[in-house]
Amino acid sequence: MKLVWLLISIVCIVGFSRIYNGVRYPFVVLIGIIGGIIATKIVNRFFKDYN
């Protein structure tokens, strides 16, 4: 569980730094986060059904 919070923290820091430095628009970062959450749920559901 500690690993999950570490990875979430890293994602938030990287996302914020991209917005702060002007590399990405906030909407693009938000869409990336939402896409990552959806992909994670799909993969988790697949592996739960697979096992």
KEVEX-302966 format. One record per residue (C-alpha): residue number from 1; residue in three letters; z, x, y. Coordinates in Angstrom, 1 decimal. Layout:
BEGIN
<atom tiba="NUM" rovex="ala" c3="Z" c1="X" c2="Y"/>
...
//
This chain:
BEGIN
<atom tiba="1" rovex="met" c3="0.0" c1="0.0" c2="0.0"/>
<atom tiba="2" rovex="lys" c3="0.7" c1="2.9" c2="2.3"/>
<atom tiba="3" rovex="leu" c3="-2.9" c1="4.1" c2="1.8"/>
<atom tiba="4" rovex="val" c3="-4.2" c1="0.7" c2="3.0"/>
<atom tiba="5" rovex="trp" c3="-2.3" c1="0.9" c2="6.2"/>
<atom tiba="6" rovex="leu" c3="-3.5" c1="4.5" c2="6.7"/>
<atom tiba="7" rovex="leu" c3="-7.1" c1="3.5" c2="6.3"/>
<atom tiba="8" rovex="ile" c3="-6.7" c1="0.5" c2="8.6"/>
<atom tiba="9" rovex="ser" c3="-5.2" c1="2.8" c2="11.2"/>
<atom tiba="10" rovex="ile" c3="-8.1" c1="5.2" c2="11.0"/>
<atom tiba="11" rovex="val" c3="-10.6" c1="2.4" c2="11.3"/>
<atom tiba="12" rovex="cys" c3="-8.9" c1="1.1" c2="14.4"/>
<atom tiba="13" rovex="ile" c3="-8.7" c1="4.5" c2="16.0"/>
<atom tiba="14" rovex="val" c3="-12.3" c1="5.3" c2="15.3"/>
<atom tiba="15" rovex="gly" c3="-13.5" c1="1.9" c2="16.5"/>
<atom tiba="16" rovex="phe" c3="-11.5" c1="2.2" c2="19.7"/>
<atom tiba="17" rovex="ser" c3="-12.7" c1="5.7" c2="20.4"/>
<atom tiba="18" rovex="arg" c3="-16.4" c1="4.5" c2="19.9"/>
<atom tiba="19" rovex="ile" c3="-15.8" c1="1.8" c2="22.5"/>
<atom tiba="20" rovex="tyr" c3="-13.8" c1="4.1" c2="24.9"/>
<atom tiba="21" rovex="asn" c3="-16.5" c1="6.8" c2="24.8"/>
<atom tiba="22" rovex="gly" c3="-19.3" c1="4.4" c2="25.4"/>
<atom tiba="23" rovex="val" c3="-21.0" c1="5.1" c2="22.1"/>
<atom tiba="24" rovex="arg" c3="-20.9" c1="1.5" c2="20.8"/>
<atom tiba="25" rovex="tyr" c3="-20.5" c1="-1.9" c2="22.4"/>
<atom tiba="26" rovex="pro" c3="-17.3" c1="-3.8" c2="21.4"/>
<atom tiba="27" rovex="phe" c3="-19.4" c1="-6.5" c2="19.7"/>
<atom tiba="28" rovex="val" c3="-21.0" c1="-4.0" c2="17.4"/>
<atom tiba="29" rovex="val" c3="-17.7" c1="-2.6" c2="16.4"/>
<atom tiba="30" rovex="leu" c3="-16.3" c1="-6.1" c2="15.8"/>
<atom tiba="31" rovex="ile" c3="-19.4" c1="-7.0" c2="13.6"/>
<atom tiba="32" rovex="gly" c3="-18.9" c1="-3.7" c2="11.7"/>
<atom tiba="33" rovex="ile" c3="-15.2" c1="-4.6" c2="11.0"/>
<atom tiba="34" rovex="ile" c3="-16.1" c1="-8.1" c2="9.9"/>
<atom tiba="35" rovex="gly" c3="-18.9" c1="-6.8" c2="7.7"/>
<atom tiba="36" rovex="gly" c3="-16.5" c1="-4.4" c2="6.1"/>
<atom tiba="37" rovex="ile" c3="-14.0" c1="-7.1" c2="5.4"/>
<atom tiba="38" rovex="ile" c3="-16.6" c1="-9.3" c2="3.8"/>
<atom tiba="39" rovex="ala" c3="-18.0" c1="-6.5" c2="1.7"/>
<atom tiba="40" rovex="thr" c3="-14.5" c1="-5.6" c2="0.5"/>
<atom tiba="41" rovex="lys" c3="-13.8" c1="-9.2" c2="-0.5"/>
<atom tiba="42" rovex="ile" c3="-17.1" c1="-9.4" c2="-2.4"/>
<atom tiba="43" rovex="val" c3="-16.5" c1="-6.2" c2="-4.3"/>
<atom tiba="44" rovex="asn" c3="-12.9" c1="-7.1" c2="-5.1"/>
<atom tiba="45" rovex="arg" c3="-14.0" c1="-10.5" c2="-6.5"/>
<atom tiba="46" rovex="phe" c3="-16.7" c1="-8.8" c2="-8.6"/>
<atom tiba="47" rovex="phe" c3="-14.3" c1="-6.3" c2="-10.1"/>
<atom tiba="48" rovex="lys" c3="-11.7" c1="-9.0" c2="-10.8"/>
<atom tiba="49" rovex="asp" c3="-14.3" c1="-11.1" c2="-12.7"/>
<atom tiba="50" rovex="tyr" c3="-15.6" c1="-8.0" c2="-14.4"/>
<atom tiba="51" rovex="asn" c3="-12.3" c1="-6.9" c2="-15.8"/>
//
